[in-house]
Amino acid sequence: MLDIVLDPSTPEPPFEQLRGHIAAQAASGELPAGTRLPTVRALATKLNLAVNTVARAYRELESDGVVETEGRRGTFISAPVAPADVAAAAILFAATARRSGVSLAQAQRLVTDAWTSS
């Protein structure tokens, strides 16, 4: 069950609050893989948000790999990424950065920039 309460007093925009709630519930297992999310219109109505606000949150969740949209079937929580997969990606990134002559500080900056811009 999707349990979301948005805080209008926070400076964080509603789409980001929504994205964060869904991502956190997916990561915790509260929303297991395969869970179908409400339609954009239904969730917008339930949360008293603009349809575009919910659509943006869903797009960003899809971009992050948290959800998958299957056309008319709907939007579903994706299977979680295993920590071993994250570790393998980190090893590959570190090796590529070293071969490219990127320093550790530069590599950390790249990760920080990617983390905050996505």
LINVEN-V766642 format. One record per residue. N is the residue number from 0. PHI is phi in whole degrees, -180 to 180 (999 if undefined). PSI is psi in whole degrees, 0 to 359 (none if undefined). D_CENTER is the distance of its C-alpha to the mean C-alpha in Angstrom with 2 decimals. Layout:
# LINVEN-V766642
N,PHI,PSI,D_CENTER + N,PHI,PSI,D_CENTER
This chain:
# LINVEN-V766642
0,999,128,17.95 + 1,-77,114,15.26 + 2,-115,106,16.43 + 3,-133,129,15.21 + 4,-128,119,17.44 + 5,-94,146,16.79 + 6,-108,106,19.03 + 7,-70,346,20.85 + 8,-86,351,22.58 + 9,-85,150,19.68 + 10,-74,348,19.23 + 11,-69,128,15.44 + 12,-63,153,15.01 + 13,-56,320,14.39 + 14,-63,324,11.41 + 15,-73,322,9.64 + 16,-62,315,11.17 + 17,-62,313,10.09 + 18,-57,314,6.34 + 19,-63,318,7.15 + 20,-62,312,9.53 + 21,-66,317,7.84 + 22,-62,317,5.28 + 23,-65,318,8.67 + 24,-68,326,10.73 + 25,-69,316,9.22 + 26,-65,324,9.66 + 27,-79,346,13.05 + 28,91,357,14.19 + 29,-62,326,15.00 + 30,-113,93,13.19 + 31,-68,161,14.43 + 32,-53,137,13.68 + 33,94,350,15.39 + 34,-64,130,15.07 + 35,-86,127,15.55 + 36,-84,157,13.86 + 37,-62,158,16.37 + 38,-63,160,17.14 + 39,-56,313,15.98 + 40,-64,317,19.57 + 41,-64,316,19.97 + 42,-70,323,17.03 + 43,-60,316,18.16 + 44,-64,314,21.62 + 45,-61,320,20.78 + 46,-95,1,18.98 + 47,58,48,21.47 + 48,-119,163,19.04 + 49,-71,147,19.57 + 50,-57,319,18.34 + 51,-64,331,16.87 + 52,-66,313,14.76 + 53,-68,319,13.13 + 54,-60,319,13.06 + 55,-65,316,11.24 + 56,-60,316,8.42 + 57,-64,319,8.45 + 58,-61,317,8.87 + 59,-68,322,5.97 + 60,-64,321,3.75 + 61,-68,319,6.68 + 62,-61,325,6.90 + 63,-81,353,4.23 + 64,83,10,6.26 + 65,-77,324,4.97 + 66,-128,162,7.62 + 67,-128,133,10.81 + 68,-101,128,13.17 + 69,-115,55,16.76 + 70,56,230,18.81 + 71,-69,342,21.14 + 72,-68,329,20.12 + 73,123,192,16.90 + 74,-115,132,13.19 + 75,-128,151,12.55 + 76,-68,131,10.32 + 77,-78,162,10.37 + 78,-66,140,12.53 + 79,-67,153,11.25 + 80,-84,130,11.89 + 81,-73,143,15.18 + 82,-54,328,15.97 + 83,-64,326,18.80 + 84,-68,322,16.67 + 85,-66,317,14.94 + 86,-63,319,18.52 + 87,-64,320,19.89 + 88,-66,322,17.55 + 89,-66,319,18.63 + 90,-64,316,22.22 + 91,-63,316,22.07 + 92,-61,313,20.69 + 93,-61,316,23.38 + 94,-64,317,26.08 + 95,-64,316,25.26 + 96,-62,315,25.22 + 97,-62,315,28.54 + 98,-63,331,30.14 + 99,-86,357,29.24 + 100,82,16,30.90 + 101,-81,133,27.87 + 102,-75,166,28.58 + 103,-61,317,26.45 + 104,-63,319,25.99 + 105,-66,319,24.95 + 106,-63,319,22.46 + 107,-64,321,20.94 + 108,-63,318,20.81 + 109,-60,317,19.10 + 110,-65,316,16.31 + 111,-61,315,16.13 + 112,-62,316,16.19 + 113,-65,320,13.46 + 114,-64,315,11.21 + 115,-81,339,12.16 + 116,-93,349,12.26 + 117,-95,none,8.90
